[in-house]
């Protein structure tokens, strides 16, 4: 009785295609993350406009950073370069010139709110990006 012969050439072709797709994804990862960072920046600006005090400097200070390695992966951040941004984000004590505390201004948590609101859209964008790359295989 003859032993069965398995033809694995199709599996080898598929594995080679996956390797090429992985290299392709690495090349397209930075532009994808930049685009997603820009979308997050837009969402953050949308949330920042809800802050009542509108001087313009706070809105102009919200920026998208560069793509950088973080914990073995690639990341991009959205941040504010304004020196008073942490006061708007986290809140602050109201103090008179003689040092008396007269109240507390609660924070608006602009970046946290925008990040949570953007997360589902980001997940969909990642799935679409990966589906498109696998479809090309």
N, C-alpha and C positions, 0 to 999 in steps of 0.2 A: 504494500500500500504506500503510495507516495504521500509525503508530508506536504501540507498546504504552504504555499508561498505567498507572503504578504508584499504587496507593492506599496512602498512608502514614499515614492517619488512625489506624489501630490502633497503629502504632508511636509516633505522637505521644501517644496515650492512655497507652501503656505508659511512655513517658518521663515524662509528667506524674505517673503513679502512683509511679514511682521517686523523683521529687523529693519527693513528699509523704511517702514512706516514709523518706527520708533525714532530713527534718525531724522525723518521729515518733521515729526512732531517737535523734536528738540529745536530745530531751526525756526519753526513757526511759533514757538512758545513765547518768546520775548515780545514780538509784535502783538500777539493775542493778549498778553498780560498788560501791555501798555494801553491797548484799546479798552480793556475792562477797567483799568485804573482811571481812565478818562471818564468812563460811564459812572464810576463811583464818585469821582470828583463832581460831576454834574448833579448827582443825587445829593451829595453833601451840600453843595451850593443851594440847592432847592430847600433843604432843611435849614440852612443858615439864614436864608431870607425871612424865615419865620421869627427870628430874633427881633425884638421890638426896636432896639437901638441900631440905627442904620447910619454908620459913618462912612461906609465904603471900604475902609482899610481892612476890616475883618474879612469881608468877602474877597477882596483882591489878594489876601494872603493865603487863601486855600489853594494848595498846589498838589500835583501828582508827582511822586518821586520816580526815580529810576527803578528798573527791575534789578533785584539783587538776590544773591543766594541767602536762604534762611532755613536753618534746620534741614539741610540736604535737599531743599526744594527751591523754586524760584518764587519771589514775592515782589509785590509793588505796594507802596503805601500812599495814602492821601493824608496830608498834614496841613497845619496852619503855621505860617512863619511869623504871625503877629505875636508880639510880646505879651499881649493881654488875652490870647486865645484860651489859655488854661482857666482863666477867670470866668469866661463865658461858658466854657465846657463844664467845669466842675462846680462853679459857684464860688462865692467869696463873702467874707465878713465886711460889713460897712463900718468904717472907723472914722471918727472925726479927727481933726488936726491935732487935738490934744490927747488922742489915744483912746477915747471912749468908744466902746462898741455900741452901735445903735441899731444893728439889725444884721440880717443875713440875706444875701441874694442867691436864690437857688440856681443851680446850673441848668443849662438847656440840653446838654448831652447831644450835641449836634452830630458828632462823628459816630457815636454809638448808635443813635437812631438811624442814621443813614446806612451804616453797615448792616444792621439787622434788616432794613427794608430792601437792601440791594442783594442780600444773600440768595433768595430764590431765583432771581434773574441770573446771577452769576452761575448757579448750579445748572440752569437750563443752557446757558451759553457754553459751558464746559462740555455738557453732554452733546450738544449740537456740533461743537468743534471735533470731538472725538468720533462721533458718528460719521462726520464728513471725511475724516482721515481714514477710517476703516473702510468706508464705501469706496474710496479710491484704490484700495487694495484689490 
